[in-house]
Amino acid sequence: MSMNIMITASRKITFKKKNGKRGGEIPTVKFNEWQTPTHVTKEILASKDPAQTYIDWILAECSLDIEIPVFAEDDIFQEGPPISTEVFNAGKEHVEEFRAWIKDVEENGFTVKFEMI
């Protein structure tokens, strides 16, 4: 069983309760990270820039261009010949989602945290 990376972001908030008292909590949001081998998880946690180390691993190990056939819009059962192909790369798409997630949570006052689970 491998020890995987878990990527979360949290921030402290305070609020006024219905009874007029102040309350607080630390909401946490989780990124849908990919499963990492134990040695990669340890490398990420030991890194000075864990986000970039995670990105580097995704691009090195999980990035593969795949050609996907594209069918005509009215060929809903994909029975005719493809009209073209498009390139799909799950690793690059995941990295784009990760970078956008980090940008969003940091702009909203969250602190990103990398942990081993």
ABEGO torsion letter per residue (X at the ends): XBBBBBBBBBBBBBBBBAAGBBBBBBBBBBBBBBBBBAAAAAAAAABABAAAAAAAAAAAAABBBBBBBBBBAABAAGABBBABBBBBBAAAAAAAAAAAAAAAAAAAGBBBBBBBX
